[in-house]
């Protein structure tokens, strides 16, 4: 098992990805759908990539990228709500949970740098 697979934040971010894919399945705005999906998948991908870093400083950088991608995911959802009146509150709740976990992990990694 790889280091990232043991991280709660990584596993929770996978749940967000799954929810995003199901939510966006019938979205006809293909550009926005693609942007949303890419942003969501970027979160666990960057956590995984960063966990392979030799130094915690580099891992921290990838965690910041993951957090930015999480914000991008949320922004895409807000745009979809504005334009298409389509939303899923459970996704936003999961995003908030992942955000808190990411912030906690960033703080922990900062202390070790």
C-alpha positions in Angstrom: 0.0 0.0 0.0 1.3 3.5 -0.9 1.5 6.3 1.7 -1.4 8.3 0.2 -3.8 5.4 0.4 -3.6 5.6 4.2 -4.6 9.3 4.2 -8.2 9.9 5.2 -8.2 13.1 3.1 -7.2 11.1 0.0 -10.0 8.6 0.5 -12.6 11.4 1.1 -11.4 13.2 -2.0 -12.1 10.1 -4.0 -15.7 10.2 -2.7 -16.0 13.8 -4.0 -14.7 12.6 -7.4 -17.3 9.9 -7.6 -20.1 12.3 -6.6 -18.9 14.9 -9.2 -18.9 12.3 -12.0 -22.4 11.2 -11.1 -23.7 14.7 -10.7 -22.2 16.0 -14.0 -23.2 12.9 -16.0 -26.2 14.6 -17.7 -24.7 18.1 -17.8 -24.8 19.3 -21.5 -22.3 22.1 -21.1 -19.3 19.9 -22.0 -16.6 22.5 -21.4 -17.9 23.2 -17.8 -18.4 19.5 -17.2 -14.8 18.8 -18.3 -13.5 21.6 -16.1 -15.4 20.4 -13.1 -14.2 16.8 -13.5 -10.6 17.8 -14.1 -10.6 20.1 -11.0 -12.2 17.3 -8.8 -9.8 14.6 -10.0 -6.8 16.9 -9.5 -7.4 16.9 -5.7 -6.6 13.2 -5.0 -4.1 13.0 -7.9 -2.0 15.8 -6.3 -2.2 14.4 -2.9 -1.0 11.1 -4.2 1.8 12.7 -6.3 3.0 14.8 -3.4 3.0 11.9 -1.0 5.8 10.4 -3.1 8.0 13.4 -2.6 11.3 13.0 -0.8 10.8 16.0 1.4 7.8 17.3 3.3 8.3 20.8 1.8 7.5 19.4 -1.6 4.6 17.4 -0.2 3.2 20.6 1.3 3.4 22.3 -2.2 1.3 19.5 -3.7 -1.2 19.8 -0.8 -1.6 23.5 -1.6 -2.2 22.6 -5.3 -4.9 20.1 -4.1 -6.5 22.8 -2.0 -6.6 25.2 -5.0 -8.2 22.4 -7.1 -10.8 21.9 -4.4 -11.7 25.6 -4.6 -11.9 25.4 -8.4 -14.3 22.4 -8.0 -16.5 24.4 -5.7 -16.4 27.4 -8.1 -17.5 25.2 -11.0 -20.4 23.9 -8.9 -21.4 27.5 -8.1 -21.4 28.4 -11.8 -23.5 25.3 -12.6 -26.0 26.3 -10.0 -26.1 29.9 -11.3 -26.5 28.9 -15.0 -28.5 25.7 -14.8 -30.1 25.8 -11.3 -28.6 22.3 -10.7 -26.9 21.6 -7.3 -26.2 18.8 -4.9 -25.7 20.0 -1.3 -24.0 16.7 -0.3 -21.2 17.4 -2.7 -20.6 20.8 -1.1 -20.6 19.1 2.4 -18.0 16.6 1.2 -15.9 19.4 -0.3 -16.0 21.2 3.0 -15.0 18.1 4.8 -12.1 17.5 2.4 -11.1 21.1 2.8 -10.8 20.8 6.6 -8.9 17.6 6.3 -6.5 19.2 3.8 -5.9 22.2 6.0 -5.2 19.9 8.9 -2.7 17.9 6.9 -1.0 21.1 5.6 -0.6 22.3 9.2 0.8 19.0 10.3 3.3 18.9 7.4 4.3 22.6 8.0 5.3 21.6 11.5 7.7 19.0 10.2 9.3 21.2 7.6 
